[in-house]
Amino acid sequence: MNRRDKIFIFAAILAAVLIGTFLSPLASKYPGGVEKVAEKLGFAGKAASFNIKFLIPYYLFPGIKNSFWQTALSGFIGVLIVLVIFALIFGIISLVNKIKNSKSKTLNNK
Amino acid sequence: MHIPDGFIDLKTAATMSIFSLSGFIFSIIKAKRYFRAKVVVLMGIFAALIFAAQMINFPIFVGSSGHLLGAALVSIILGPYAAGIILTVILVVQAFVLGFGGISTLGANSFNLAIVGVVSAYLIYKLITKFSKSRAVFYTAVAVSSWFSVVITSVFVSIELAISGTYSFGLILSSMVTIHILIGIGEAIITTLVVAFIDKVKPDLILTRNWDRKIEAFEDTKKNSG
């Protein structure tokens, strides 16, 4: 991985964090496509919700009153969680490859 | 185009879950060769970008809003299998961390976005780019396939809602497709702009265009790390 690649990765992660944090509160509050159709045809009331305590319920960060920061922080944390999941996948794969490589090396030495 | 809890019945939810889980496992098996490469880094970056972009609802004329699905974008950049995995992970995070989308409908949503959205986008993109390797045809393929991926996905959402007995198929279909024809234009514009940007700053990242050299991206070719 050269320097240019590293800069690209850093810039792309920064872009995701910035979009998730600072653009998300500016998103349109109109209902999305499926919700709009449900409202129009009159089955919006069918929407149910599970009685589950979500970490950040409905993109509203708990314990904060300011609606901008409610959304901004939930976007920020959400992006971080997605990044952490793929970092874990990357870590596991690197580890498996390392073990595989060292095994094949010891076999070759014998 | 997330279906919330309550809009589809148990049998549809269960069937869709089986389909999407099979598709997810299939994607992992097929994408195994990616996993050896550092393409997982790219998958993480695009997952984060699509997750963020899915929060940005843009208004459309009919008092409604849409957001990027991203199925076409990641399929064109990283290929359909990586795209399927990325979208499924995003939906799982949305459903379980943010209470967005739906938990009983996770299977259906994952089927719609990670399978229907991805496969339709990729097939149309591949079909159009078969005709020519020119830049104009490439960008036409990007725009057309991203528009179609949204519209075709909306057809599948309508079918699932109708099978569940939520409403009559004809009316759901016409309403869903009408709105998503407009949302699809947003999808096409954003996807084309992002692809054009990547094409400018790091063209080798568009892996589906240089399919044969795909693993070289972000891979130190001098070292054979396997």
Interface residues (C-beta under 8 A of the other chain):
Chain A: M1 R4 D5 F8 I9 A12 I13 A15 A16 V17 I19 G20 L23 S24 L26 A27 S28 K29 Y30 P31 G32 G33 V34 E35 K36 V37 A38 K40 L41 F43 K46 A47 A48 S49 F50 I52 F54 L55 I56 P57 Y58 Y59 T71 S74 G75 G78 V79 I81 V82 L83 I85 F86 A87 I89 F90 I93 N97 K100 N101
Chain B: M1 H2 I3 P4 D5 G6 F7 F35 R36 K38 V40 V41 M43 G44 I45 A47 A48 L49 F51 A52 A53 M55 I56 N57 F58 P59 I60 V62 G63 S64 S65 G66 H67 V89 I90 V93 Q94 F96 V97 L98 G99 F100 I103 S104 S154 V157 T166 Y167 L171 I172 S175 M176 I179 H180 I183 V201 K202 L205 F218 D220 S225 G226
